[in-house]
Amino acid sequence: MVLRILLGLILLVFGANKFFLFLPMPPMEGAPAEFMGALGNTGYMFPLIALTEVVAGVLLLLNKWVGLALILAAIISVNIVAFHLALDPSGVGLAAIVAILNIVLMYANWKKFKTLF
């Protein structure tokens, strides 16, 4: 339960931050800045990512549709880890925490995923 709530809070806070910008963002240069700029220029990617994070976070916090929430969180966490491994290794620590929480929770809820595999 603690891990589910922790992952839910992380997703909710960082997703909401993409809408309301209440957490300071460190300046980016080079490839990470170009990648984020390209996502921003689409006009829909950041809102879509933020909405996905918020929905997954709320579902985890409410303990509703946890399987769906964990699948959404897995999509997000894979991309967070890939971004940091490829473009911004300094942030890979938090990315790894999110991914590990997601993996542990998926393992704990494996019965909900058996039919998928």
Secondary structure as UniProt FT lines:
FT   HELIX           2..20
FT   HELIX           30..42
FT   HELIX           45..62
FT   HELIX           66..86
FT   HELIX           89..91
FT   HELIX           92..108
FT   HELIX           110..112
FT   HELIX           114..116
//
